[in-house]
C-alpha cells in the first residue's frame, strides 16, 4: 500500500500543478518559464517522499551556447530529474513521444511550456522535427533535453542509444551535454517498492561536435555511450554501497 500512496502522491503533483497553471501559461504560450512552478513543486514533493538528488558537475554546464542534453531513462519519476535540470539550466526544451500530448490537461500544459513531440514510429518525421528543434536551440541558445535510450528501464547498464539526438547535434554543430542519473535502488515497480533514498545526477563535461560530419556519427555515439555508461555504473555502485553502510550503522 505504501508504494501506491507514494506513487499516487507523485502523480498528483505531476498532474495537478501543471493543470492549475494552464490559465497563467496562456499569458506566454510555448515558453520554457511556464514549467518553473511545476519544477519547484516536484522538487519539494520528492523531498517530502524522502528522495534526494545530489547534483554533481555543475561547473560543466554549457553556458554560452545551445546544447543537446542527453539523460538516461529509468522511470516516470525521471520527470523530477527534468525538474532539477530545468531549475539549473533554465531555457530548456524537452523532447517527448507524441502520445503524451494526448494526456488531457497535462498534455496541454507541457505543450504550453514548449515540449516538442515526436512520432517514434515514423523515423523520417522524427528526424525532421529534431532538426527543426535544433534550429530553435541554436538560435535561442537553449538546451534540448532528450532521453537517448528511447525507453525507460531498470537495467544495470544503459540501453543502446537512438541516432536522432546525435544526428541533430552534428548537423547543427551543437555540443552534447551528457547527464547521468544513478540507479534508483529505492524504487522497484515490479516489487511495489518506493522507499526513501538518494540518487546522484552527474553533469559530465560537454562533448564538442565542431567539424564533425555524419560520417563521424557512429564514433560520437560510441564515445558518449561509453562515458555515460561508465559513470552510470560508478555512481550506481556508490549509491548502493552508501545505502548498505547506512543500514549497517543503524543495526
Secondary structure, DSSP 4 states (H G I P E B T S, - for coil): -HHHHHHHHHHHHHHHHHHHHHHHHGGGTT-GGGGHHHHHHHHHHHHHTTEEEEEE-GGG---SS-EEEEE----TTHHHHHHHHHHHH-SEEEEEEGGGGGSHHHHHHHHHTT-EEE-TT-HHHHHHHHHHHHHHHHHHT-EEEE-TTSS----SSPPPPPSHHHHHHHHTT-EEEEEEE---TTEETTTTEE--EEEEEEEPPPB--TT--GGGHHHHHHHHHHHHHHHHHHHHHHHHHHHHHHHHHH-
